[in-house]
């Protein structure tokens, strides 16, 4: 039960898009494992994998916010960074990060 996630702790070389894709893949894996654990609560391998992915997610999330700004309103920032730089464009309810 392995997912196609980036598992390296060295996220410094990742672009903004690559780091966002890493966060998305880890979030998917964490949610999928949580659903599996709902029906298999004693699977130690799945519990460990869920914990590992959750730790990687927190690390990548923190790194993303430090490098590119807040992902949510819950970011404890020293300044109000929502207004810095260009905002993501919204298309049919989905946003993409500009490459400009």
C-alpha positions in Angstrom: 0.0 0.0 0.0 2.2 2.8 -1.3 1.1 6.0 -2.9 2.8 8.0 -5.6 3.9 10.8 -3.2 7.1 12.6 -3.0 8.6 11.3 0.2 11.8 13.3 0.4 12.2 15.9 3.1 14.3 18.1 0.8 11.5 20.3 -0.6 13.8 23.3 -1.2 14.4 22.4 -4.8 10.7 22.1 -5.6 8.9 24.8 -7.5 5.7 26.3 -6.2 3.6 24.0 -8.4 5.6 20.9 -7.5 5.3 21.6 -3.8 1.5 22.2 -4.2 1.2 18.9 -6.1 3.1 17.2 -3.3 0.7 18.6 -0.8 -2.3 17.4 -2.9 -0.9 13.9 -3.3 -0.1 13.6 0.4 -3.6 14.9 1.4 -5.2 12.4 -0.9 -3.1 9.5 0.6 -3.9 10.6 4.1 -7.6 10.8 3.4 -7.6 7.5 1.6 -5.7 5.8 4.4 -8.2 7.3 6.9 -11.1 5.7 5.0 -9.2 2.3 5.0 -8.5 2.6 8.7 -12.2 3.1 9.4 -12.7 -0.5 8.4 -9.3 -1.9 9.3 -8.4 -0.1 12.6 -5.8 -2.6 13.7 -3.7 -2.5 10.6 -0.4 -1.4 12.0 1.3 -0.9 8.6 -1.5 1.5 7.5 -1.4 3.4 10.8 2.3 3.9 10.4 1.9 5.0 6.8 -0.9 7.4 7.8 1.3 8.9 10.5 4.3 9.2 8.2 2.3 10.9 5.5 0.7 13.3 8.0 4.1 14.3 9.3 5.4 14.8 5.7 2.3 16.9 5.0 2.8 19.2 8.0 6.4 19.7 7.0 5.6 20.5 3.4 2.7 22.7 4.4 4.9 24.7 6.7 7.6 25.0 4.0 5.0 26.1 1.4 3.7 28.8 3.7 7.2 30.1 4.5 8.2 30.2 0.8 5.0 31.2 -1.0 2.6 32.6 1.6 -0.4 31.3 3.5 -2.6 28.5 2.3 -5.4 29.2 4.8 -6.6 31.9 7.1 -5.2 30.0 10.0 -1.6 30.8 9.2 0.1 32.6 12.1 1.9 35.2 10.0 3.8 38.3 11.1 2.1 40.3 8.4 -1.1 40.1 6.4 0.3 38.3 3.3 -2.9 37.7 1.5 -2.6 41.0 -0.4 1.1 40.4 -1.4 1.7 39.5 -5.0 -0.8 38.3 -7.6 -3.8 36.4 -6.5 -4.6 33.0 -8.0 -7.0 33.1 -10.9 -10.3 31.3 -10.4 -11.8 29.2 -13.2 -15.0 27.3 -12.8 -14.4 27.0 -9.0 -10.9 25.7 -9.4 -7.8 27.8 -9.1 -4.5 27.5 -10.7 -1.2 29.1 -9.8 0.0 31.5 -12.4 3.3 30.7 -14.0 4.2 34.4 -14.6 
